[in-house]
Amino acid sequence: MDWSRDGADWPNRAASRFLKVGGLNWHVQTMGEGPAIVLAHGTGAATHSFRDLMPLLARDFTVVAADLPGHGFTGAPASYRMNLPDMATAYADLLGTLGVAPALAVGHSAGAAILARMVLDRRIAPAALVALNGALLPIPGMSGQIFSGVAKLLAMVPAVPWFFSWHAGDPTTVARTIGGTGSTLDAAGLKYYGRLLGDQTHVGNVLAMMANWDLEPLQRDLPSLPTQLVLVAADGDKAVPLKVSQKVQALVPSARIIVQKGYGHLSHEEAPAETAALILDVARTVGVVGEQV
């Protein structure tokens, strides 16, 4: 992704900046005032995923979001470091350089796993972790093994990212891909995903992440999560179904589930105002902000 070309109309561009931390050139967006909230997007996405949510949260918080390593406009480490522990460490190092100690952490899909790992490793200590359709558990059984093996194979073949990006950037394919998650996005949302999925480097890094992703250690450690866990789950999510959040709650009995009805995996993009209100309510519940007068 080229900022001078692909970033010309990037959402919330005025909030963007670049800085080098840990050998990576990071794309970071910051806006608002108040207690700090850190956001982490999911696999294959970028800060555009929070394009409508960030300004709403910025009314009450200082909101920080970055393109994760290898995603969007942030540089990529070596492919073998596109794993959960290393990506969590890298994001924690970025926040440390920024001087951000988040009072609240909000992650979508795999971004929730990254934030959970950061909390478990005592790199951040938010009052609550909000998982938006959080992908916190490994794919069970043989399906998970096959998925991992195929991802590793695809990541090893140099021509694969080019082939995927060439096809995936097609508007019809993008709409079908998003629809497959249970979500419906407007034309702007589809455009940004098309831009990402049509970029060979971005796709190659996503494949590397998928090939190196292992959630079994996180599943083992989740019961010792030292902060309040709130699981926001959309009932129409076809990528990370509601039953996944229910299984996480069985591991972490103190966790709370909030169901968003009528949306899919990208519910925070489909319903940013509703999602922002849920996050603000969590912040009030754990004392990050005061109650409305």
C-alpha positions in Angstrom: 0.0 0.0 0.0 1.3 3.4 -1.0 0.2 6.3 1.2 0.6 8.9 -1.5 -1.7 6.9 -3.7 -3.9 4.6 -1.6 -4.0 7.0 1.4 -5.1 10.1 -0.5 -8.8 9.5 0.6 -8.1 7.2 3.6 -10.7 7.6 6.3 -9.7 10.0 9.1 -6.6 10.9 7.2 -6.1 14.0 9.3 -5.6 11.8 12.4 -2.8 9.8 10.7 0.9 9.8 11.3 3.8 7.5 10.7 6.6 6.5 13.1 9.2 3.8 13.3 9.2 1.4 16.3 10.8 -2.0 16.6 12.0 -1.9 13.0 8.6 -1.3 11.6 7.2 1.9 10.0 3.7 2.2 11.6 0.6 3.9 10.4 -1.2 5.3 13.5 -4.3 7.3 14.0 -5.1 9.3 17.1 -8.0 11.5 17.9 -10.1 12.9 20.8 -9.4 13.7 24.4 -10.0 11.8 27.6 -9.1 8.3 28.9 -7.2 6.3 26.3 -8.9 3.6 24.3 -6.7 1.4 22.0 -8.3 -0.3 19.0 -7.0 -3.4 17.1 -8.5 -4.4 13.8 -8.9 -8.0 12.5 -7.0 -10.1 10.0 -6.9 -8.5 6.5 -8.3 -5.2 7.6 -6.7 -1.8 8.6 -7.7 1.4 10.4 -10.4 2.0 7.9 -12.4 -0.7 9.8 -12.9 1.9 12.5 -13.6 4.8 10.2 -17.0 5.6 11.7 -16.5 4.2 15.2 -13.4 6.3 16.0 -15.0 9.8 15.7 -17.9 8.6 17.9 -15.5 7.3 20.6 -13.4 10.4 20.3 -16.2 12.5 21.9 -15.3 10.9 25.3 -11.9 9.3 24.8 -8.4 9.6 23.3 -8.7 6.9 20.7 -5.6 5.2 19.3 -5.6 2.8 16.4 -2.8 1.4 14.1 -2.6 -0.7 11.1 -1.2 -4.0 12.5 2.1 -5.3 11.3 1.9 -6.2 7.6 -1.5 -4.7 7.2 -2.5 -1.6 5.4 0.3 1.0 5.6 2.3 -0.5 8.4 5.5 -2.4 7.4 5.8 -6.1 7.9 8.3 -8.1 10.0 9.8 -11.4 8.8 7.0 -13.7 7.9 7.7 -16.1 10.7 7.1 -13.2 13.1 3.5 -12.7 11.9 2.3 -14.7 14.9 0.3 -13.8 17.9 3.0 -13.3 20.5 5.3 -11.3 18.3 2.4 -9.1 16.9 1.2 -8.5 20.4 4.7 -7.5 21.5 5.1 -5.2 18.6 1.8 -3.4 19.2 2.7 -3.1 22.9 6.0 -1.6 22.0 4.3 0.9 19.8 1.9 2.0 22.6 4.9 2.3 24.9 6.7 4.6 22.5 3.5 6.6 22.1 3.2 6.8 25.9 -0.3 5.4 25.8 -1.6 3.3 28.8 -5.1 2.3 27.6 -7.9 2.5 30.1 -10.0 0.4 27.7 -8.9 -2.0 25.0 -11.2 -2.8 22.0 -10.4 -5.5 19.5 -12.2 -6.9 16.5 -11.8 -10.5 15.5 -8.1 -11.4 15.6 -7.4 -8.0 17.0 -9.2 -9.1 20.2 -6.7 -12.0 20.5 -3.8 -9.6 20.1 -5.1 -7.3 22.9 -5.8 -10.3 25.1 -2.3 -11.5 24.7 -1.0 -8.1 25.6 -3.1 -8.1 28.8 -2.0 -11.6 29.7 1.6 -10.6 29.2 1.1 -7.6 31.5 2.0 -5.2 28.6 -1.2 -3.2 29.1 -3.6 -3.1 32.0 -7.0 -1.8 30.8 -10.0 -1.8 33.1 -11.8 -3.9 30.5 -11.2 -5.7 27.2 -14.0 -5.5 24.7 -13.9 -8.2 22.1 -16.0 -7.3 19.0 -16.8 -10.7 17.5 -13.5 -11.8 18.9 -11.6 -14.7 17.3 -10.2 -16.0 20.6 -10.3 -19.7 20.1 -8.6 -22.0 17.6 -10.6 -23.7 14.9 -11.5 -27.1 16.4 -10.4 -30.5 15.2 -9.2 -31.5 11.8 -10.6 -28.4 10.1 -8.2 -26.3 12.1 -5.2 -28.5 11.2 -6.2 -28.4 7.5 -6.7 -24.6 7.6 -3.3 -24.0 9.1 -1.6 -26.4 6.7 -3.1 -24.8 3.7 -2.2 -21.3 4.9 1.4 -22.4 5.4 1.5 -23.9 1.9 0.0 -20.8 0.3 2.3 -18.4 2.1 5.3 -20.3 0.8 4.4 -19.9 -2.9 5.5 -16.5 -4.2 2.8 -16.3 -7.0 -0.1 -16.9 -4.6 -0.4 -13.3 -3.2 -0.4 -11.9 -6.7 -3.0 -14.4 -7.8 -5.2 -13.8 -4.7 -4.9 -10.0 -4.9 -5.6 -10.0 -8.7 -9.0 -11.8 -8.1 -9.8 -10.5 -4.6 -9.7 -6.8 -5.6 -12.6 -7.3 -8.0 -15.7 -5.5 -6.7 -18.0 -8.5 -7.1 -15.5 -10.7 -5.3 -15.1 -8.2 -2.5 -18.9 -7.9 -2.0 -19.2 -11.7 -2.0 -16.4 -12.0 0.5 -17.9 -9.5 2.9 -21.3 -11.0 2.5 -19.8 -14.4 3.4 -19.1 -13.0 6.9 -22.8 -12.1 7.4 -22.3 -8.4 7.0 -23.6 -5.8 4.6 -21.4 -2.8 4.0 -21.9 0.4 2.0 -20.0 1.3 -1.2 -17.3 3.1 0.7 -16.6 0.2 3.0 -16.4 -2.2 0.1 -14.1 0.2 -1.7 -11.5 0.2 1.1 -11.6 -3.6 1.5 -11.2 -3.9 -2.3 -8.1 -1.7 -2.1 -6.6 -3.8 0.6 -7.5 -7.1 -1.0 -6.2 -5.9 -4.3 -2.7 -5.2 -2.9 -0.3 -8.0 -3.4 1.9 -7.1 -0.4 -1.0 -6.8 2.0 -2.5 -10.2 0.9 0.9 -11.8 1.2 1.3 -10.6 4.8 -2.3 -11.7 5.6 -1.4 -15.2 4.4 1.8 -15.2 6.5 -0.3 -14.2 9.5 -2.7 -17.0 8.9 0.1 -19.5 8.4 1.7 -18.6 11.8 -1.4 -18.1 13.9 -1.8 -20.4 16.9 -4.5 -19.7 19.4 -4.1 -22.8 21.6 -1.8 -21.0 24.1 -4.2 -18.1 24.3 -7.1 -20.6 24.9 -5.1 -22.1 27.7 -4.3 -18.7 29.3 -7.6 -17.0 29.0 -9.0 -18.2 32.3 -6.3 -16.1 34.0 -7.1 -12.9 32.1 -6.6 -10.2 34.8 -9.2 -7.8 33.5 -12.9 -7.6 32.8 -13.8 -9.3 29.5 -16.8 -8.2 27.5 -17.8 -10.3 24.5 -19.8 -8.3 21.9 -21.2 -10.9 19.5 -23.4 -10.4 16.5 -26.1 -13.0 16.0 -25.5 -13.1 12.2 -21.7 -13.5 12.3 -20.8 -16.3 9.9 -17.0 -15.9 10.5 -16.9 -16.1 14.3 -20.4 -17.4 15.3 -22.0 -16.5 18.6 -21.2 -20.0 20.0 -17.5 -19.0 20.0 -18.2 -16.2 22.5 -20.3 -18.6 24.5 -17.4 -21.1 24.6 -15.1 -18.3 25.7 -17.5 -17.4 28.5 -17.4 -21.0 29.7 -13.6 -20.6 30.0 -13.9 -17.1 31.6 -17.0 -17.3 33.7 -16.7 -13.6 34.7 -17.0 -12.6 31.0 -20.1 -10.8 29.9 -21.8 -11.4 26.5 -23.6 -8.6 24.7 -25.5 -9.7 21.6 -25.8 -7.4 18.6 -28.9 -8.5 16.7 -29.2 -8.3 12.9 -25.5 -7.9 12.0 -22.6 -9.9 10.9 -18.9 -10.2 11.6 -18.3 -6.5 10.8 -21.1 -5.3 13.1 -18.9 -2.4 14.3 -18.9 -1.1 10.7 -22.5 -1.8 10.1 -23.7 -0.2 13.3 -21.0 2.1 14.6 -23.3 4.2 16.7 -24.7 1.2 18.5 -21.2 -0.2 19.0 -19.9 3.1 20.3 -22.8 3.2 22.8 -22.0 -0.3 24.0 -18.3 0.6 24.5 -19.2 3.8 26.4 -21.6 1.7 28.6 -18.7 -0.7 29.4 -16.4 2.3 30.2 -19.0 3.6 32.7 -19.6 0.2 34.2 -15.8 -0.3 35.0 -15.4 3.3 36.1 -13.3 4.6 33.2 -15.8 7.5 32.7 -18.5 8.8 34.9 -22.2 8.3 34.6 -24.2 10.8 32.6 -25.7 13.5 34.7 
